[in-house]
Amino acid sequence: MRMRNFRFLPFVFLLCAFAGCLSACGGATYPKGDLIKDLESLVKKETGEDSKAVIVGKTLYLDMELPGLTSQDQAKAAEAIKKMQNAVMSITRVVLSTDAGTKYAIVSTYDSGKSVLFRIVQDVDDVKNYIYMRISRGDYESRSLIEIEGPSQASVSLDDKHDITVNEFVGRMIVSKINMDARTNPFFGALISALQLRYRGSSDKTLVFTVSSDIDSKTEAFMKGVITEEAKTYSQKYGIETDKVDIVNIKSSALSEINLE
C-alpha cells in the first residue's frame, strides 16, 4: 500500500465516529446475539465483499480478503482502500450500538495469498470520548493503531484471535507509532525495518518488545530514546502504570532494559 494513503486514515476514523454516533443514539440496534451475523451482513452491503467476524471476550475481529490491496493498478488499489474504509465504518457503527460490551474493534484486510495484512485497531472508548468531546480531534487521531504484516507474519497474525488487554493495546500502539514514523524517515526507517520491532507481551508493569537481531550500543541508545517517549505518552493516555520496557530477541534472550520511572 502506498504511503500517501496513510494520510487519509485519521479522517476515516472521524467519519466512523459520526456514523456510529447516529446509530448509537437509537439504543442496541445490534443485539449481542445477532452481532456477528449483523456485522457480516452490513459489511457485505457496504463493500460488496464477504467477511468473517469473530468476538473473543470484549474484542471484535473482522477479517476481509481484498486482492486489490497491493495492486500496482491505482484504480484497483483505490477501490480496495475504499472498501477497507467502509468496513471500518461498519464495525464502528455496530460496536457503538450493541449491548455486547465490546472494548476493541479490529479490522484486518489481506491479499489473496495472505502475504500482506493491513490492520486497524480501535478502542471503542476513544471513539465515544471523541464523539462526546472528552478528547480533542488531535488526541483522537493520535490514538489510531495501524499495523502492517508481511509474508512471514500475515497468516499467523490472522489466526491469532484473543481478547486484548489495555496493556497489550498500549504496547502495540507504541510499536505501531514507531513503525509508522519509520516509513517517513529514511534513516530511522532503515534502522527499524532491519530490527523488525514487535510487541511481545506484558507482565506486571513491564512491556516486552522483540527485535530480530542483536543491537549495538549506538542503536540501543537511539531505540531507548524513541521507545521511552512513546511509552510515557501512551501509558499516560490510557492510564496504565509502565515502569520499564524489556527488549529481547526472537529467542527471548534479553538485549536491553528501558527504565521509565
C-alpha atoms as one frame of an Amber mdcrd trajectory, in Angstrom:
protein
   0.000   0.000   0.000   1.379   3.418  -0.917   2.488   5.699   1.880   0.343
   8.633   0.785  -2.819   6.692   1.578  -1.974   6.646   5.292  -2.559  10.386
   5.468  -6.270   9.900   4.964  -6.807   7.270   7.649  -7.443   9.669  10.571
 -10.289  11.160   8.550 -11.690   7.659   8.075 -11.876   7.340  11.833 -13.625
  10.691  12.110 -16.234   9.601   9.597 -16.655   6.348  11.500 -17.210   8.197
  14.730 -20.034  10.318  13.379 -21.622   7.382  11.534 -21.514   5.359  14.718
 -22.877   8.192  16.819 -26.016   8.415  14.730 -26.582   4.701  15.138 -25.795
   4.691  18.841 -28.495   7.213  19.618 -31.178   4.596  18.993 -30.011   2.069
  21.607 -28.952  -1.533  20.949 -29.576  -1.669  17.228 -27.237  -4.673  17.027
 -28.068  -7.100  19.885 -25.251  -9.293  21.184 -26.903 -12.487  19.991 -27.020
 -11.306  16.370 -23.831  -9.252  16.404 -21.714 -11.452  14.139 -24.435 -12.046
  11.556 -25.460  -8.388  11.529 -21.887  -7.139  11.140 -21.082  -9.503   8.284
 -24.334  -8.530   6.556 -23.626  -4.826   6.961 -20.093  -5.204   5.595 -21.449
  -7.143   2.610 -23.946  -4.362   1.945 -21.375  -1.571   2.266 -18.437  -3.201
   0.459 -19.869  -5.988  -1.681 -17.328  -8.344  -0.094 -17.671 -11.339   2.188
 -16.084 -11.082   5.618 -15.619 -13.164   8.736 -16.386 -11.730  12.170 -15.406
 -13.289  15.486 -15.843 -11.979  19.007 -13.490 -13.087  21.784 -14.364 -11.636
  25.163 -14.629  -7.902  24.559 -12.606  -7.914  21.340 -14.419  -7.972  17.995
 -12.477  -9.110  14.926 -13.439  -8.580  11.300 -11.327 -10.211   8.566 -11.793
  -9.442   4.870  -9.864 -10.509   1.790  -9.127  -7.631  -0.579  -6.958  -8.794
  -3.507  -6.602  -5.253  -4.849  -4.980  -4.019  -1.649  -1.458  -4.483  -3.025
  -2.263  -3.954  -6.700   0.025  -1.778  -8.816  -3.103  -0.642 -10.614  -4.026
   2.619  -8.878  -7.730   2.232  -9.594  -7.825  -1.244  -8.061  -5.797  -0.153
  -5.042  -8.059   2.860  -4.502 -11.151   0.656  -4.670  -9.653  -1.725  -2.101
  -8.866   1.145   0.245 -12.417   2.458  -0.112 -13.788  -0.959   0.819 -11.477
  -1.108   3.816 -12.718   2.297   4.943 -16.324   1.169   4.588 -15.562  -1.945
   6.640 -14.093   0.231   9.392 -17.163   2.459   9.299 -19.401  -0.599   9.530
 -17.697  -2.157  12.536 -17.604   1.211  14.310 -21.314   1.739  13.776 -22.011
  -1.736  15.138 -19.869  -1.525  18.284 -21.382   1.848  19.173 -24.884   0.420
  19.056 -24.661  -3.027  20.600 -25.168  -4.419  24.071 -22.198  -6.796  23.652
 -19.884  -4.592  25.745 -17.208  -4.535  23.043 -13.984  -2.812  24.078 -11.790
  -3.260  20.994 -12.726  -3.460  17.299 -10.194  -4.860  14.833 -10.448  -4.807
  11.040  -7.902  -6.904   9.148  -7.711  -6.821   5.359  -5.359  -9.019   3.379
  -4.445 -10.107  -0.129  -5.483 -13.448  -1.637  -2.160 -15.115  -0.773  -2.190
 -13.773   2.786   1.251 -12.291   2.181   0.246  -8.785   3.269  -2.031  -7.825
   6.137  -3.276  -4.324   6.893  -4.945  -3.930  10.286  -6.755  -1.112  12.071
  -7.440  -1.468  15.804  -9.819   0.858  17.639 -10.503   1.330  21.326 -14.269
   1.867  21.388 -13.928   4.266  24.328 -11.691   6.514  22.209 -14.443   6.838
  19.619 -17.048   7.572  22.285 -14.802  10.107  24.010 -14.270  11.951  20.743
 -17.979  11.974  19.926 -18.806  13.424  23.332 -15.874  15.885  23.084 -13.963
  14.456  26.036 -10.826  14.346  23.885  -9.719  16.643  21.089  -9.568  15.803
  17.408  -5.769  15.781  17.544  -5.750  13.424  20.524  -8.272  11.174  18.822
  -6.196  10.981  15.650  -3.089  10.145  17.685  -4.855   7.053  19.031  -5.168
   5.281  15.683  -3.414   1.901  15.833  -2.291   0.730  12.403  -0.351  -2.473
  11.798   1.117  -3.927   8.623   2.308  -7.519   8.433   4.366  -9.094   5.671
   4.618 -12.666   4.358   6.211 -14.134   7.485   3.520 -12.908   9.887   0.329
 -12.094   7.980  -1.227 -15.567   8.115  -0.075 -16.219  11.694  -1.499 -12.914
  12.819  -4.853 -13.593  11.173  -5.164 -16.889  13.040  -4.399 -15.314  16.418
  -7.745 -14.343  17.900  -7.676 -13.434  21.583  -9.164 -10.893  23.969  -6.946
  -7.808  24.061  -5.956  -6.184  27.347  -5.241  -2.486  27.788  -1.548  -3.271
  28.367  -1.385  -5.121  25.066  -3.208  -2.318  23.282  -0.743   0.253  24.642
   2.247  -1.934  23.795   1.048  -2.437  20.240   0.256   1.266  19.949   3.834
   2.186  20.907   5.278  -0.204  18.331   2.767   0.963  15.719   3.716   4.625
  16.144   7.427   3.865  15.886   6.994   1.634  12.832   4.716   4.133  11.077
   7.087   7.029  11.783   9.879   4.927  10.307   8.064   4.964   6.977   8.583
   8.706   6.627  12.212   8.922   7.821  14.791   7.180   5.605  17.484   6.722
   8.293  15.037   5.815  11.022  13.151   3.610   8.601  16.220   1.622   7.609
  17.061   1.013  11.252  13.578  -0.015  12.369  12.962  -2.172   9.307  16.177
  -4.069   9.949  15.278  -4.663  13.592  11.622  -5.577  12.939  10.354  -4.165
  16.227   7.308  -6.032  17.513   5.157  -6.236  20.644   5.779  -9.497  22.521
   3.760  -9.305  25.735   3.491  -7.720  29.160   3.799  -8.674  32.809   3.045
  -6.509  35.831   4.282  -3.029  34.863   6.640  -4.214  32.118   6.117  -4.228
  28.356   8.174  -6.640  26.279   9.209  -5.924  22.686  11.207  -8.107  20.323
  13.744  -7.293  17.639  15.028  -9.675  15.005  18.746  -9.298  15.772  21.228
  -8.083  18.358  21.714  -4.321  18.706  24.911  -2.341  19.214  25.358   0.413
  21.804  24.527   3.284  19.427  21.372   1.600  18.186  20.381   0.750  21.757
  20.735   4.380  22.869  18.691   5.574  19.902  15.974   2.993  20.495  15.790
   3.806  24.191  15.056   7.462  23.439  12.327   6.708  20.910  10.637   3.989
  22.953  10.790   5.990  26.187   8.981   8.941  24.609   6.201   6.833  23.100
   5.828   4.593  26.166   5.384   7.525  28.520   2.924   9.216  26.164   0.612
   6.261  25.665   0.859   4.838  29.179  -0.423   8.206  30.380  -3.144   8.416
  27.713  -4.584   5.039  28.709  -3.928   5.233  32.428  -1.647   2.235  32.854
   1.468   2.031  35.016   4.532   1.118  32.985   7.848   1.055  34.825  10.028
  -0.425  32.115  10.266  -1.891  28.645  12.324  -5.004  28.008  13.759  -5.655
  24.559  14.507  -9.266  23.715  15.493 -11.140  20.574  13.345 -13.747  18.846
  14.802 -16.421  21.144  13.682 -14.383  24.197  17.235 -13.517  25.225  17.396
 -10.109  26.958  19.038  -7.358  24.898  18.121  -4.136  26.682  16.101  -2.771
  29.579  14.496   0.666  29.425  13.515   2.155  32.784  10.667   4.651  32.547
  10.489   5.856  36.150
